[in-house]
Every structure is written in structure tokens, then in C-alpha cells.
Amino acid sequence: MLNFLDVYERALKGPIMSEEEFDIKVFIPRLNEVVKRYGIHYNKENPVPSDDMAADNLFEAAVDFMSQVGVYCQDTYRIIQFSREEILEVLREAPGRCFAGEGKEACVFGMRRPDEKKRPWFHVGSGIVATSEEMATNLIEAYGSISEANSISISALESIRGIPAMAGSPAEFYAAIRGIKIGREALRRAGRPGLPIMNLISTAAAAITTIAASAPQFGLRTTDGWLCGALSEMKIDFGALNKVAYLHSWGANVGAETAPVLGGYCGGPAGTAVVSTAYILMGLLVQKGNYQLSFPVHFKNGCSINRDVLWVVSTSCQAASRNIPMPVIWLGYMASGPNTKTYFYEAAAHLLCAVTSGAPAVQTPHPFKAVKIDGITPMEAKFGVEMGKAACQLNREEANALVIKLLEKYESQIETAPDGNRYQECYDVVTGKPGESYVRLYHEIKEELAEMGIPFE
Amino acid sequence: MSKKQFMKNIVISIIDGDQDKIQESARDALKANIDPLEVVELGLSKGMAIVGESFEQGESFLPELLMAAATFNAAMEILMPEIEAQNKEIPKAGTVLIGTVKGDVHNLGKNIVSMVLETNGFSVVDIGVDVPSLNFIEEARKVKADVIALSSLMTTTMPSQKEIIEILEEKNLRNEYFVIVGGGPVSQQWADEIGADGFGKTAVDAVDLIKRLLSQRD
């Protein structure tokens, strides 16, 4: 089987072309052709389809697409190509599990199948920027205090000593180390120091910062997890490849991170579903990931809860969970922010979609597209887990009916969704406790969703 | 064939992304002594506007926009020599320099904005991704940009947008260019905070903003 250096060598020897040529002459026409040949068709009435044959057909389309298109390396202007046989080999050899965490938190992150009642792995939290270390500590302590949390996503810091943590700068490096120390200390306060942090390194945009701040003396362990992102679409660069090389040399968990954009180069929902599935193949072939983070979004509003994106999530999740041994965390970007009713409707829809479609893991749905600084609270993390546990009691058909009802509640307002409150506006910054009104809203929403048919414990 | 029919064929070819057909239509139009600038205005630009509107309505996506742009360029290969031979030039709505700031390699949103600007008659100079702050200013000077459009998709790269405006001020160049900002984490609040001339939430917002800014100057 190809090792990482073999893959890198292909980035030096593959067919050469400009990025524009790759997009226009390879990616788009091959995708259109595969969508047509395999008859991939979006049905807006059925955002969570229950069709195993269609899921397997989508998987076949993705394999075909990957074998024809490959992955473009921006730094060498060449395509890293894989034959169909190589793709099938990596699928045969992939372990389909990831070992994460230490001591009593050591756990195996494995696969699930559509309609399976087994709980998904809960990846709790978000890398949303926190403006103060105090807030970040409270947030992460709260995440760690959720007993069902299997792994944690820590906040990013925007500055260090008042100096903006600009990408690739020394300030970013210092902020990254500080963020890691806060994360580890907060999890210690929660009584769970062995919990793995699996969104490393959220403060570090630059590869050099990630690698430097990952030195073990700063607190990270091989049983944590690092995200190594692809670029839109089906592209990679030396930054990501350098991170992969470093992490595999260390034996650390590598998380391939991919976000197909509906409306961009992928075109409509059908093409996006093929690319979303193909990305998981890329995660195995190129990043050689132990796990993956996938978050399809809509190009217009950067959200994952549009009807067509939910369909992409469901179908590609089904295709992957049935056929690709890769533990994937499915993440959604919500239109609405914390302390709003619509946030919970949107989050419920996304989680129903992903969990019943066989998501091995789900993450706390990110409020307001994760762009509002301080725009997350532990309440959303708590809801993510409670909703995830409820969702795994349902099958796809039941989820579909509920998602349609939830869409009625928020679909028409996506473009004008409320940004909600910042952490310090609905939580006590000192005690880390929620304000009464947010607690009240939370209980009201859960009651409403329960009446709709969601089986909360 | 009437002039109207020529233009209709050109519009359809843009919508269909048919490069061979549009080149044939462009040659036929020239043979029929139709003003090439009219072909651009009443045929090509009209087709691009239809595709742009369809994109904005969510009925078509970036691939259709790209194919339309490639078809437009295919037609221009035939028409441009004749336009130049007649000592004419295609009027442009303005020149926009666009790029993704230093440390950020995201380009999809920027590419969409570039396409939509071009379909609206702007001359777009795309200087790519991970662009150092000074390079924006150097290039803007070289191409005589009217607008500098800065894209950032991560909160940690947004400070570069502020830095570019600060450098323009230090060099007493701030009034030479309109500066607009965009990208996932960017907001109107951020644009106001750093002294940008505006924020484009979507590609069409960016176009409307630029048109508004340039009309104020004129």
C-alpha cells in the first residue's frame, strides 16, 4: 500500500496543469459526467432518504470520480492520481477506528451504520474564538463536564497580551501554546484530564505554528487529534502535507478536514454529495487520516442547514458509513446564534440527519456559522449531546419526517437568522453558570421538540 | 439573419456554455458588418447578466458561471482584434483588485466575487491567495485600481485587512482607493471598526457596493 512519501512523490510527478485548468477542464466536467452516469439526483422532498442502494451507488460514483480526478497539489501544480485498484486497496486495509484519549478516557472511536441505535461519538465544543482566557477556560471546563463527551474541541484565542494572533506570526505561536495550556487545565478542572482534544490546533492557521506548538513539552499527546485540511475542491498544499508528515512521524492522530461547498465548484446538491463522499476517500489516500471532520456548507450563507445541504450530509454520510472505514465527525454550521429558538431547530435538524444516516460522530453544531467571537456557550454543547442521544433512537424515515417539520420552522429565515448572544451576555463569566432566561428557553425548546416526537431521555 | 437573431444566438451560447457555437456566431456577426461593440453589449453582456441572475437566484452555480465566462472569452478572441482594428475599446465599469490576505489560502468566495464582477462589466485583477499586505498596494498602483477588495476566511487572518488600510493611511494613499472587505468571519461591524469603505456579504452585495462607491466618486 502507498505510504505518505509515495503520495508526496506523486505530487512531484503527476500531470501538470494550472489550478484553473484543473477546475475547468478536469474537476467540473468529470463531476458532471459522473453525476449523470450514476444518476445522482437530489430530491428536495426527502432530505433524509432511506435508500441503501442509492447510498451504495453514490459511493461507487465517488470511487469513479476520485480515480478520474485525483487531488491537485497547489505547490507543485500537479495532480496526485490514484487508480481504482489503489482506492479499493486502501478501503480494504483501512482499520475504521481511531484510538484517542489517555487513562480512563482512552477510547476507540469507530464506525456506525445508518439506523443504528448505538450512540455516536460526541465531539464536544467549537474552535470559535474566545476573547478572554477566563471565558475559554470556563467553556472548556463545561465541555469536559458533559459526561457523554468523548473528545473536546477547544476555543481559539485571537490575541496574546493584546497583540493580534496573526496567521504565521510569533503571536500566533504564543497564542496557540496558551490555548493548549488552557484546554488541558480546564479539562483537569472538569476531572477529565485524559480527554482527547481533537481540533488541533484551533488557534493556529499556519502549518508552521501548528507544528511548532505541537512539541510535546507544550502539552499535546499523540492520542489527541490534529486537523489537516483539504482546500476547495479536491486540492491540497505543502502546509497541510507538512503537518501530515510531521504528525505521522510522531504517531499522532491525523484528522482529515474537508468542507465541500454546495454552489461552488461542486455545483448543485448531486455534485456536492459525490465530492463530499470522495473527500473521505481523499482523507484515507492523501492525509492518511485516522479520522475525519466533514462539514458540507452552502456557498451563499456558509450554513449546513439549508435543505439541499442536509440532503448532501445525509446521502454522503450514508454512502461513507456503509462503505468507507473512516470514523467521520459530521459537523454543522448553523445560521442562528446562541440563545435563539431557531438555533435549536437548526441543530436538531442537522443532528437528526447525520446521526440516523450513520454518522460515527457528531460535533456541537456551531452557532452563527462560527464567525461571532465569543459566540458559543456550553448550552449548545449540552444540546448537541442530548439531541444526539435522542436521534440514535430513530431511523432515517422517522428523522426525515421530523426534519421536514423543523425546516418549516426555520427555512424561510435562514438569510435573516438572529446572531444570538455572546457567552458573556447569557452566562456568568466568573461562575460559568447560565443565566435564567437561557435555561428557561432551553427547557421550553426541549419540550416543544419532545412534543414533535424527538425522544429525549 | 437579422441583428436581433444574431444577438439571440450569442445570448443562448453564453447560457449553454457553447464555445464553438459562439465563435461561429461571432465570425458570422462580423461578416454581417455588425459592430463588435454591439455584439459585446447586446449579446455577450446580456447573456452574462442572465447567467449572473440565475446564479444569484440559486438556479445555477459556479460551474455555470465559469463556463459562461469561458464562452465569453472565446467570443472575445474573435471580436477583440476587430475592436482594436477600429481603434475602439470596451468600456469598463471600473478596475477592482482582489485577493485573499496573507496567511489565508481560501479562494472560493474570492473567485465567485471575481466572476460576478466580471459579468457586471468590471475589470478584475485577481492577485491570488496568501498575499502580503504591501503587495496589494503595489499591485493596486500598477493596475490603477479603483477598488481594493480584501478576502479573509479566518478570524486569525482578518487583522491583515486592518493592516492594509493602516499602511494606505501611513503612505497617504488611503484616498486613492476604495477598500472593501469580505469573507466568512467578516462583518459590517468589522468593516466599520477598521475604516473600510464597505463590506460585501455576498458576491452581489459586493457588486452593488462597488457600483455605489464609484458613483459617489463620479
Boltz contact constraints between the chains, C-beta under 6 A:
constraints:
  - contact:
      token1: [A, 24]
      token2: [B, 66]
      max_distance: 6.0
  - contact:
      token1: [A, 28]
      token2: [B, 63]
      max_distance: 6.0
  - contact:
      token1: [A, 129]
      token2: [B, 155]
      max_distance: 6.0
  - contact:
      token1: [A, 164]
      token2: [B, 159]
      max_distance: 6.0
  - contact:
      token1: [A, 165]
      token2: [B, 156]
      max_distance: 6.0
  - contact:
      token1: [A, 166]
      token2: [B, 159]
      max_distance: 6.0
  - contact:
      token1: [A, 167]
      token2: [B, 103]
      max_distance: 6.0
  - contact:
      token1: [A, 167]
      token2: [B, 156]
      max_distance: 6.0
  - contact:
      token1: [A, 167]
      token2: [B, 157]
      max_distance: 6.0
  - contact:
      token1: [A, 168]
      token2: [B, 103]
      max_distance: 6.0
  - contact:
      token1: [A, 205]
      token2: [B, 103]
      max_distance: 6.0
  - contact:
      token1: [A, 205]
      token2: [B, 154]
      max_distance: 6.0
  - contact:
      token1: [A, 205]
      token2: [B, 156]
      max_distance: 6.0
  - contact:
      token1: [A, 206]
      token2: [B, 103]
      max_distance: 6.0
  - contact:
      token1: [A, 232]
      token2: [B, 108]
      max_distance: 6.0
  - contact:
      token1: [A, 261]
      token2: [B, 108]
      max_distance: 6.0
  - contact:
      token1: [A, 263]
      token2: [B, 61]
      max_distance: 6.0
  - contact:
      token1: [A, 264]
      token2: [B, 62]
      max_distance: 6.0
  - contact:
      token1: [A, 264]
      token2: [B, 108]
      max_distance: 6.0
  - contact:
      token1: [A, 265]
      token2: [B, 62]
      max_distance: 6.0
  - contact:
      token1: [A, 267]
      token2: [B, 61]
      max_distance: 6.0
  - contact:
      token1: [A, 267]
      token2: [B, 63]
      max_distance: 6.0
  - contact:
      token1: [A, 268]
      token2: [B, 61]
      max_distance: 6.0
  - contact:
      token1: [A, 302]
      token2: [B, 184]
      max_distance: 6.0
  - contact:
      token1: [A, 371]
      token2: [B, 184]
      max_distance: 6.0
  - contact:
      token1: [A, 371]
      token2: [B, 185]
      max_distance: 6.0
